[in-house]
Amino acid sequence: MQKIVLLALLVTFGAAPLLAEDFKYEKKIEKLVQPYLKHNKINAVSVGVISNGQIWKKNYGTLDGKGTAAPNSQTLYEIGSISKVFTSLLLADAVVSGRLKLDDPISTIMKELAEKNPRLGNQITFMQLSHHTSGLPVMPTNIKPADSTNPFAGYNRRMLTNYLLDAKLKRKPGEGYEYSNLGVGLLGDLLSRQAGVSYETLLKQKLTAPLKMTDTAVTLSPQQLAHFAPAHNAALLVDKSWDFDSLAGCGAIRSNVDDMLLFAKASLNPPEGKLGKTIELAWKQHKPASGKNLAMGLGWMIARDRTTRWHNGQTGGYQCMILINRPLKSATVLLCNTAGSGANALAEQIFQTIVGMNVQPRSFEEELQIDPRLAKRLEGKYQLVPTVVMTIKVKNGRMMAQLSGQQFLAVIPKSETEWKYQAVDATLKFELPKTGDSPKVTLHQAGRVIPFKRVSE
């Protein structure tokens, strides 16, 4: 989810502002969006840009893909891991306010770790949590969701504390990068503990209220729920929105394009006072690039051009991205209610367009039409070992595949027996006898060939 390729940004602009009703990139952006709608990659998408002082926004598609309701500027989406930028801004606020230092150990707040797990508590710093260099894994090992399509629900502070008291790190903190929902979720929880309020209350007090982001929240009011875009997976089928407890800091925030443009504007031109200092501290590069790993601010990823800050986010039914470049006075916000849709690439294309690059619309292969009766013969459960099962489902003519403990992902047909994942570089190959159900499916991914045999329900 964290990969991006931005071309060298060499274009400069004059000082004269553009008029909102005469936005010169509107038709180009529409041409970039249309292939995603035409080829059923996305349902609804809200786009906002800032270009040399001008703010422009537009909404495309329909909320359910059936034309019954269109998104608008107030439509709310889960922004997923973009929440990590806000959590790191809360860290920056604590530093600017003098409550913490970036290099303080996390036992500064969670005192019991100093005694019961000092290697973890006294060596991991707050900045390492923000930078994914703490040595903590992607997820805690004691998270066992009752519903795999809502993986963070019910994971509370008691469970997080129990994990931390016994956790053993695979590597020394500060040595090596591993993207960690746990790490940034923990950062949000620690800041919440120190403040004595919930993560959501802290977020409102320090960031969203001062920035007048009135529709950015974790828990939505009844009025906001009426504007909440329904979640869809990569097969454009209805999915679940996600619920968070103690790990809210890694992905729990919901927002709309209006609010995210307010955030982008403040990031381009920070206000005076403590809030501006907080934004500047998070914006500043704190970690250099190393190999394949990008440089980072606090929460922000820094592109190879060394000036563009960005982050993307994906939950079970949403995919979003924000990109900001101060020297080019440009920003792009893209919010989409379809996970695994390739919306990151679309956001990059829009950003590249508004900084003057010649970007061509993406082309998609026409999807092969398979007899629904044949597809039904592929449905079922296929087992590698008792704990690893591949579930294949066909719904409304779309096929989805799910590995144990993961969400369903869309697969599209290359032939009657070969189906390619839409969101990842992997392929499923089914055995198909002349009659009856498929007895076997083989997963091909990253050079690995993994056979699964059909098991009875």
C-alpha positions as CSV (number, residue, x, y, z in Angstrom):
1,M,0.0,0.0,0.0
2,Q,2.9,2.3,0.5
3,K,4.5,2.3,-2.9
4,I,4.5,5.3,-5.2
5,V,6.5,6.4,-8.2
6,L,6.6,10.2,-8.8
7,L,8.4,11.5,-11.8
8,A,10.9,14.3,-11.4
9,L,8.9,17.5,-10.7
10,L,10.6,20.3,-12.7
11,V,7.6,22.5,-13.7
12,T,7.3,26.0,-12.2
13,F,4.3,28.3,-12.2
14,G,3.7,32.0,-12.4
15,A,2.2,33.9,-9.5
16,A,-1.2,34.8,-11.0
17,P,-4.0,32.7,-9.4
18,L,-6.4,30.8,-11.5
19,L,-10.2,31.3,-11.4
20,A,-12.1,28.4,-9.9
21,E,-14.7,28.5,-12.7
22,D,-11.9,28.3,-15.3
23,F,-9.8,25.4,-14.0
24,K,-7.7,24.4,-16.9
25,Y,-7.0,20.8,-15.8
26,E,-10.7,19.9,-15.3
27,K,-11.1,18.1,-18.7
28,K,-7.8,16.3,-18.3
29,I,-8.7,15.0,-14.8
30,E,-12.1,13.8,-16.1
31,K,-10.3,11.8,-18.8
32,L,-8.1,10.2,-16.2
33,V,-11.1,9.2,-14.0
34,Q,-13.4,7.9,-16.8
35,P,-11.5,4.6,-17.5
36,Y,-11.9,3.6,-13.8
37,L,-15.6,4.2,-14.1
38,K,-16.0,2.6,-17.5
39,H,-14.2,-0.6,-16.5
40,N,-15.9,-0.9,-13.1
41,K,-12.8,-0.3,-11.0
42,I,-14.5,2.2,-8.7
43,N,-18.0,3.2,-7.6
44,A,-17.7,6.8,-6.2
45,V,-14.7,9.1,-6.1
46,S,-14.3,12.6,-4.7
47,V,-11.3,14.6,-6.0
48,G,-10.0,17.9,-4.6
49,V,-7.0,19.8,-5.8
50,I,-5.1,23.0,-4.9
51,S,-3.2,24.5,-7.8
52,N,-1.2,27.7,-7.2
53,G,-3.7,29.1,-4.8
54,Q,-6.9,27.9,-6.6
55,I,-9.1,25.2,-5.0
56,W,-11.1,22.9,-7.2
57,K,-13.1,19.8,-6.5
58,K,-15.4,17.4,-8.3
59,N,-17.2,14.1,-7.6
60,Y,-17.6,11.2,-10.0
61,G,-19.5,8.0,-10.2
62,T,-22.3,6.8,-7.9
63,L,-22.2,5.6,-4.3
64,D,-23.5,2.1,-5.2
65,G,-22.3,1.9,-8.8
66,K,-26.0,1.6,-9.9
67,G,-26.7,5.3,-10.6
68,T,-29.1,5.8,-7.6
69,A,-27.1,8.4,-5.7
70,A,-24.0,10.5,-6.5
71,P,-21.3,11.6,-4.1
72,N,-20.8,15.3,-3.2
73,S,-18.4,17.4,-1.3
74,Q,-19.9,16.3,2.0
75,T,-19.7,12.6,1.3
76,L,-17.7,11.0,4.0
77,Y,-15.1,8.2,3.5
78,E,-12.8,6.2,5.7
79,I,-9.3,7.6,5.0
80,G,-7.6,4.6,6.5
81,S,-3.8,5.0,7.0
82,I,-3.9,8.7,6.2
83,S,-5.0,8.7,9.9
84,K,-1.3,8.0,10.6
85,V,-0.4,11.5,9.5
86,F,-2.9,13.0,12.0
87,T,-1.6,10.7,14.8
88,S,1.9,11.9,14.1
89,L,0.7,15.5,14.1
90,L,-0.6,14.8,17.6
91,L,2.9,13.7,18.5
92,A,4.3,16.9,17.0
93,D,1.8,18.9,19.1
94,A,3.0,17.1,22.3
95,V,6.6,18.0,21.4
96,V,5.8,21.6,20.5
97,S,3.8,21.9,23.8
98,G,6.8,20.5,25.8
99,R,5.0,17.4,27.0
100,L,7.3,15.0,25.2
101,K,10.5,14.8,23.2
102,L,10.6,12.8,19.9
103,D,13.4,10.6,21.3
104,D,11.7,9.9,24.7
105,P,11.1,6.2,25.3
106,I,7.5,5.1,25.3
107,S,7.9,4.1,29.0
108,T,7.7,7.9,29.6
109,I,4.0,7.5,29.4
110,M,3.5,3.7,30.0
111,K,5.5,3.4,33.2
112,E,4.9,-0.3,33.8
113,L,6.9,-1.1,30.7
114,A,10.1,0.2,32.3
115,E,9.9,-2.6,34.9
116,K,8.1,-5.4,33.2
117,N,9.4,-5.2,29.6
118,P,12.3,-2.7,29.6
119,R,13.8,-3.8,26.3
120,L,10.6,-2.7,24.6
121,G,9.5,0.2,26.9
122,N,12.9,1.9,27.4
123,Q,14.3,1.4,23.8
124,I,11.3,2.2,21.5
125,T,10.9,6.0,21.1
126,F,7.9,7.9,20.0
127,M,9.6,8.9,16.7
128,Q,10.3,5.3,15.9
129,L,6.6,4.5,16.3
130,S,5.8,7.2,13.7
131,H,8.6,6.0,11.4
132,H,7.8,2.3,11.5
133,T,11.3,1.6,12.9
134,S,10.2,0.4,16.3
135,G,10.7,-3.3,15.7
136,L,7.0,-3.9,16.3
137,P,5.2,-6.1,13.7
138,V,2.4,-5.0,11.4
139,M,-0.2,-6.3,13.9
140,P,-0.2,-7.5,17.5
141,T,-0.1,-11.3,17.8
142,N,-3.0,-11.4,20.2
143,I,-5.5,-9.7,17.9
144,K,-8.0,-12.4,16.9
145,P,-11.0,-10.6,15.3
146,A,-14.4,-12.3,15.4
147,D,-15.0,-11.0,12.0
148,S,-12.1,-11.0,9.5
149,T,-13.8,-8.2,7.5
150,N,-13.6,-5.9,10.5
151,P,-10.1,-6.7,11.8
152,F,-9.6,-4.0,14.4
153,A,-12.9,-4.2,16.1
154,G,-12.9,-5.1,19.8
155,Y,-9.1,-4.8,20.2
156,N,-9.1,-2.7,23.4
157,R,-6.5,-1.1,25.7
158,R,-6.3,-4.0,28.1
159,M,-5.4,-6.4,25.2
160,L,-2.9,-3.9,23.9
161,T,-1.3,-3.6,27.3
162,N,-1.1,-7.3,27.8
163,Y,0.6,-7.7,24.4
164,L,3.2,-5.0,25.2
165,L,4.0,-6.4,28.6
166,D,5.0,-9.8,27.1
167,A,6.1,-8.8,23.6
168,K,9.6,-9.7,22.3
169,L,11.0,-7.7,19.5
170,K,12.6,-9.5,16.5
171,R,15.1,-6.7,16.0
172,K,16.6,-3.8,17.9
173,P,14.4,-0.6,17.8
174,G,15.7,1.8,15.2
175,E,17.3,-0.9,13.0
176,G,15.2,-1.5,9.9
177,Y,11.9,-0.5,8.6
178,E,8.7,-2.5,8.9
179,Y,5.3,-0.8,8.2
180,S,3.4,-1.2,11.4
181,N,-0.3,-0.5,12.0
182,L,0.4,-1.6,15.6
183,G,3.2,0.9,16.0
184,V,1.2,4.0,14.9
185,G,-1.9,2.7,16.6
186,L,0.1,2.4,19.8
187,L,1.4,5.9,19.3
188,G,-2.2,7.2,19.2
189,D,-3.1,5.2,22.3
190,L,-0.1,6.5,24.3
191,L,-0.8,10.1,23.5
192,S,-4.4,9.5,24.5
193,R,-3.3,8.0,27.8
194,Q,-1.1,11.0,28.5
195,A,-3.8,13.5,27.7
196,G,-6.4,11.5,29.8
197,V,-9.0,11.7,26.9
198,S,-10.0,9.4,24.0
199,Y,-8.0,9.5,20.8
200,E,-11.0,11.1,19.1
201,T,-11.3,13.8,21.7
202,L,-7.6,14.6,21.4
203,L,-7.8,14.7,17.7
204,K,-10.7,17.2,17.8
205,Q,-9.0,19.4,20.5
206,K,-5.6,19.7,18.9
207,L,-6.3,19.4,15.1
208,T,-9.7,19.2,13.6
209,A,-11.4,21.9,15.7
210,P,-8.6,24.5,15.1
211,L,-8.6,23.7,11.4
212,K,-12.4,23.8,11.3
213,M,-12.6,20.3,9.9
214,T,-16.1,19.8,11.3
215,D,-16.8,16.6,9.4
216,T,-13.6,14.7,10.3
217,A,-14.2,12.2,13.1
218,V,-13.9,8.6,14.2
219,T,-17.5,8.3,15.5
220,L,-20.0,9.8,13.1
221,S,-23.1,11.6,14.2
222,P,-26.5,10.6,12.8
223,Q,-26.3,13.6,10.4
224,Q,-22.8,12.5,9.3
225,L,-23.9,8.9,8.9
226,A,-26.4,10.1,6.3
227,H,-23.4,11.3,4.2
228,F,-21.2,8.2,4.8
229,A,-20.4,6.5,1.5
230,P,-21.2,2.7,1.6
231,A,-18.1,0.5,1.6
232,H,-17.3,-1.7,-1.4
233,N,-14.6,-4.2,-2.0
234,A,-12.6,-4.5,-5.2
235,A,-15.3,-6.6,-6.8
236,L,-17.6,-3.5,-6.2
237,L,-19.7,-5.6,-3.8
238,V,-20.9,-4.1,-0.5
239,D,-18.3,-4.5,2.3
240,K,-18.1,-3.4,5.9
241,S,-16.8,-0.1,7.3
242,W,-14.2,-0.7,10.0
243,D,-14.4,-0.2,13.8
244,F,-11.4,0.7,15.9
245,D,-10.7,0.8,19.6
246,S,-7.2,1.1,21.1
247,L,-5.5,1.1,17.7
248,A,-7.6,4.0,16.3
249,G,-4.5,6.0,15.6
250,C,-3.5,3.8,12.7
251,G,-6.6,4.1,10.6
252,A,-9.9,5.1,12.2
253,I,-10.6,8.6,10.8
254,R,-13.4,9.4,8.5
255,S,-13.5,12.6,6.4
256,N,-14.7,14.3,3.3
257,V,-13.1,16.2,0.4
258,D,-14.0,19.6,1.9
259,D,-12.2,18.9,5.2
260,M,-9.2,17.2,3.6
261,L,-8.8,20.3,1.3
262,L,-8.7,22.4,4.5
263,F,-6.0,20.1,5.8
264,A,-4.1,20.3,2.6
265,K,-4.3,24.1,2.6
266,A,-3.0,24.3,6.1
267,S,-0.2,22.0,5.2
268,L,0.8,24.2,2.3
269,N,0.6,27.4,4.3
270,P,0.7,26.6,8.1
271,P,-1.1,29.2,10.3
272,E,0.6,31.3,12.9
273,G,1.1,30.0,16.4
274,K,1.4,26.6,18.0
275,L,-0.6,24.8,15.3
276,G,1.6,26.1,12.6
277,K,4.7,25.0,14.5
278,T,3.1,21.5,14.9
279,I,2.5,21.2,11.2
280,E,6.0,22.4,10.4
281,L,7.6,19.8,12.8
282,A,5.7,17.0,11.2
283,W,6.5,18.3,7.7
284,K,10.2,18.4,8.4
285,Q,12.3,15.4,7.2
286,H,13.3,13.4,10.3
287,K,14.3,10.1,8.6
288,P,16.5,9.9,5.4
289,A,15.7,7.6,2.5
290,S,17.4,4.2,2.8
291,G,17.4,1.7,-0.1
292,K,13.8,1.1,-1.1
293,N,12.5,2.9,2.0
294,L,11.5,6.5,1.5
295,A,12.5,9.5,3.7
296,M,9.9,10.5,6.2
297,G,8.6,13.5,8.2
298,L,6.4,12.6,11.1
299,G,3.8,10.4,9.5
300,W,4.4,11.9,6.1
301,M,6.1,9.8,3.4
302,I,8.5,12.0,1.3
303,A,8.6,11.1,-2.4
304,R,11.9,10.7,-4.4
305,D,11.6,14.3,-5.6
306,R,12.4,15.2,-1.9
307,T,9.6,17.8,-1.7
308,T,6.3,16.0,-2.2
309,R,4.7,14.7,1.1
310,W,2.1,12.0,0.7
311,H,0.2,9.2,2.4
312,N,-2.4,6.7,1.2
313,G,-5.0,4.7,3.0
314,Q,-7.1,1.6,2.5
315,T,-9.6,-0.2,4.7
316,G,-12.0,-3.0,3.7
317,G,-14.2,-0.7,1.5
318,Y,-12.3,2.5,0.9
319,Q,-9.1,3.7,-0.8
320,C,-7.8,7.3,-0.4
321,M,-4.6,9.4,-1.0
322,I,-3.2,12.8,-0.3
323,L,-0.2,14.4,-2.0
324,I,1.2,17.9,-1.2
325,N,4.1,19.8,-2.7
326,R,4.9,23.2,-1.3
327,P,7.4,24.5,-3.9
328,L,4.8,23.8,-6.6
329,K,1.9,25.1,-4.5
330,S,0.0,22.0,-5.3
331,A,-2.0,19.3,-3.5
332,T,-4.3,16.5,-4.5
333,V,-6.9,14.7,-2.4
334,L,-8.7,11.6,-3.6
335,L,-11.3,9.7,-1.6
336,C,-12.9,6.5,-3.0
337,N,-15.4,4.0,-1.6
338,T,-13.9,1.0,-3.4
339,A,-11.0,-0.8,-1.9
340,G,-8.3,-2.4,-4.1
341,S,-9.5,-0.1,-6.9
342,G,-6.1,1.2,-8.0
343,A,-7.2,4.7,-6.9
344,N,-3.6,5.4,-5.7
345,A,-2.4,5.4,-9.3
346,L,-5.3,7.7,-10.2
347,A,-4.4,10.1,-7.4
348,E,-0.8,10.2,-8.6
349,Q,-1.9,10.9,-12.2
350,I,-4.1,13.8,-11.1
351,F,-1.3,15.2,-9.0
352,Q,1.2,14.9,-11.9
353,T,-1.4,16.6,-14.2
354,I,-1.8,19.7,-12.0
355,V,1.9,20.2,-11.8
356,G,2.1,20.3,-15.6
357,M,3.1,16.8,-16.6
358,N,1.6,15.2,-19.7
359,V,-0.2,12.2,-18.3
360,Q,-2.2,9.8,-20.4
361,P,-5.4,8.0,-19.1
362,R,-4.9,4.5,-17.9
363,S,-6.0,1.7,-20.2
364,F,-7.7,-1.5,-18.8
365,E,-8.2,-4.8,-20.5
366,E,-11.7,-5.7,-21.3
367,E,-12.8,-8.3,-18.8
368,L,-13.5,-11.8,-20.2
369,Q,-17.1,-13.0,-19.8
370,I,-17.3,-16.4,-18.2
371,D,-20.4,-18.6,-18.1
372,P,-21.9,-18.1,-14.6
373,R,-22.6,-21.8,-14.4
374,L,-18.9,-22.5,-14.9
375,A,-17.9,-20.0,-12.3
376,K,-20.2,-21.6,-9.8
377,R,-18.2,-24.9,-10.2
378,L,-15.1,-23.0,-8.9
379,E,-16.8,-21.8,-5.8
380,G,-16.0,-23.4,-2.4
381,K,-13.2,-23.9,0.2
382,Y,-9.7,-25.1,-0.7
383,Q,-7.2,-26.1,2.0
384,L,-3.4,-25.8,2.1
385,V,-3.2,-26.9,5.8
386,P,-6.0,-26.9,8.4
387,T,-5.2,-23.3,9.4
388,V,-4.8,-21.9,5.8
389,V,-8.0,-22.0,3.7
390,M,-8.8,-20.3,0.4
391,T,-12.5,-19.4,0.1
392,I,-13.9,-18.7,-3.4
393,K,-17.2,-16.9,-3.8
394,V,-19.2,-15.7,-6.8
395,K,-21.7,-12.9,-6.2
396,N,-23.5,-10.8,-8.8
397,G,-21.3,-12.3,-11.5
398,R,-18.1,-11.2,-9.7
399,M,-15.6,-13.7,-8.2
400,M,-13.7,-13.1,-4.9
401,A,-11.0,-15.0,-3.1
402,Q,-10.1,-14.9,0.6
403,L,-7.2,-16.5,2.5
404,S,-7.7,-17.3,6.1
405,G,-7.5,-14.1,8.3
406,Q,-7.6,-11.8,5.3
407,Q,-10.3,-9.8,3.5
408,F,-11.9,-10.9,0.2
409,L,-10.1,-9.7,-2.9
410,A,-11.5,-9.5,-6.4
411,V,-10.2,-11.8,-9.1
412,I,-10.9,-11.4,-12.8
413,P,-10.8,-14.1,-15.5
414,K,-8.0,-14.5,-18.0
415,S,-9.5,-17.8,-19.1
416,E,-12.0,-20.3,-17.7
417,T,-9.4,-21.7,-15.4
418,E,-7.0,-18.8,-14.8
419,W,-8.1,-15.8,-12.7
420,K,-5.9,-12.8,-11.8
421,Y,-6.1,-10.8,-8.6
422,Q,-7.1,-7.2,-9.3
423,A,-5.3,-5.6,-6.4
424,V,-2.1,-7.7,-6.1
425,D,0.3,-9.4,-8.4
426,A,-1.0,-13.0,-8.1
427,T,-3.0,-15.5,-10.1
428,L,-5.3,-18.5,-9.3
429,K,-5.3,-21.5,-11.6
430,F,-8.1,-24.0,-11.2
431,E,-8.3,-27.6,-12.3
432,L,-11.6,-28.1,-14.1
433,P,-12.8,-31.6,-15.0
434,K,-15.4,-32.1,-17.7
435,T,-18.1,-32.3,-15.1
436,G,-18.4,-31.4,-11.5
437,D,-16.6,-28.9,-9.2
438,S,-13.0,-28.0,-9.4
439,P,-10.9,-30.2,-7.1
440,K,-7.9,-27.9,-6.8
441,V,-6.7,-24.4,-7.1
442,T,-3.1,-23.2,-7.2
443,L,-1.9,-19.8,-6.1
444,H,0.9,-18.3,-8.1
445,Q,2.6,-15.3,-6.4
446,A,6.1,-13.9,-6.3
447,G,7.6,-17.1,-7.9
448,R,5.8,-19.4,-5.4
449,V,3.4,-22.1,-6.5
450,I,1.0,-23.0,-3.7
451,P,-1.6,-25.8,-4.2
452,F,-5.0,-25.8,-2.3
453,K,-7.3,-28.9,-2.4
454,R,-11.0,-28.6,-2.2
455,V,-12.5,-29.5,1.2
456,S,-16.1,-30.3,2.0
457,E,-18.1,-27.5,3.7
